[in-house]
Amino acid sequence: MIGVCGATAETVASRNFCRAIASGSASHTDHAREMVRGFIATAKGETENTIKDARKLNMLAQVFGVDTTDKETRQIALEVGQLALAEFGKQEGTQYMLKRAPAKRQEIWKKLGVEPRGIDREVVELMHRTHMGVDQDHENIMLQGSRCALGDGWGSSMLSTELTDIMFGTPVPIRAIVDLGVLKADQVNVTVHGHEPLLAEALCMAAETPEMLALAKKAGAKGINLAGVCCTGNEILMRRGIPVAAGFIQQEMVLATGAVEAMVVDVQCVMQSVAQVAKSFHTEIITTNYRAKMPDAVHIQFDEHHALQSAKTILTRAIGNFKKRGKFFIPTDSKVDVVVGFSHETINYMLGGRFRSSYRPLNDNIINGRIRGVAAIVGCDNYKFDDNYHEIVAKELIKNDVLVLATGCAATALGRAGLLRPEAATEFAGPGLAEVCETVGMPPVLHMGSCVDNSRLLIAATEMVREGGLGDDLADLPVSGTAPLWMSEKAVAIGQYFVASGIHVIFQNLPVGGSKKFSKFLFDDCRKIYGGHWEMEANPLELARKMIKNIDEKREALGINKKRERILFDMAMRRDLGGTGKAVPGVGCTGPKPTE
Ligand code: NFS
């Protein structure tokens, strides 16, 4: 296959693949920029938000080289925020966050020349180089694809996660519920859909004010029930325990209950069809961001400088719709208990305890074989595959003692499947993993947040390397990642930043079928360049088994793949694993919360 200009199949395929990376990275980047702007406004005292995690702020100040001596928290936040904003348009030097990666990985990036400079610049350069008649060497095109993706993962996504944590609190384990049954018959139901948590947090604050509650009562409702959809849902689920009603594929079904007074949306993953579905009910779709308007929706612009007032205006509108509610049906049985809030800091103190908070127990359990390895299940859901695809993959992994970390709509799907409950360890995990989970009191699948929070996984993996015993690079770790039901270009960007960080990534399909040479590059050759590679498998059981195979290969290379023995914990070992701090009810976590 050759284009009229003579472009080869591999050139065309790599250009298309990289344009998906550019689009996905741009989405995370534009989201992150808004969070940084909101953070700066908070530092200046121009919003109702505060600095909730000063410890993390100080950590980030170190990364950015900000001197914190004798400075007020707000001043430190302002300096960090301004440096963070400059990362998007940086003309000289590379991203600050890269130095959080293992030294060996940083060397690999340097040698390859893929260290991202300005985050925006990498997107622009990738779009330029994939334009007709520019870069015509697929390996060279992919170098820029990697640089752009790394600018997303270690740049914008990581900035967004960390600054959001500093403003709204680093997640700690919390119980909540998911699925359509979280809607309430006697309350004003407002679903929050999209991605940027500034709006969602403001709605949470506004919904608790006496003024809004009185208004709801006046309208005949018992209260205001906020429920999340997609990644905004994951953000407020992780930090506040606000229930998630739906992932991507359920967004129309939420409206079809007839019980939603308003669906408030901002950016990304909002189906245009929701405005049409809403027409059959009293529901209003309220767009809130000038970048994402929809025909047949009401637009109320969100202003982060007057966040609470914006949120109250939106809620007032929703409350006004309560009396218009007609026949409705809430599937009250459809709700599942979950335990969420597993930031990488939580994993650190949860496994290590108050006095030796570290990844040592995780590494030790991987080395002794109780835990075989770690797998990430992230990304979207879509209509092409069965709804239980994620569940099949996760069950096969945990059955084989692989600890699963989940984000995005995949995490919501795994919540619906009952795998985010601590009891799921006893019910579904292999003996080694079950023993560790039961001792600590954690589920075998840990919800780590939204899609930008995949940056938490990069740091968790880095901590495993830093702790020792599992090699000196991310590529040495017995880990693997998948976004099995991806549909968004953001997932391709995520996949590529994991591959360029040295990790094995497997999807059920990829848009590369037109070129055997490019497919071979992704599935095979790029392993020699980055240490990580792509793989493709449509069958969910096979997909999980390929992840396990990759994990076993890494174990073999590390020399820890000897017969994995089941070692029963005695009391001393349990104390050692659990620490001596006070347990957080229900999740068995010990020691101080990460935000303390
Ligand atoms: Ni991720 Fe989140 Fe869901 Fe997919 Fe969309 S909401 S950023 S892209 S569909 S996981």
Boltz pocket constraint, residues with backbone or C-beta under 6 A from the ligand:
constraints:
  - pocket:
      binder: B
      contacts: [[A, 194], [A, 195], [A, 230], [A, 231], [A, 247], [A, 248], [A, 268], [A, 269], [A, 378], [A, 379], [A, 380], [A, 381], [A, 407], [A, 408], [A, 409], [A, 410], [A, 450], [A, 451], [A, 452], [A, 487], [A, 488], [A, 490], [A, 491]]
      max_distance: 6.0
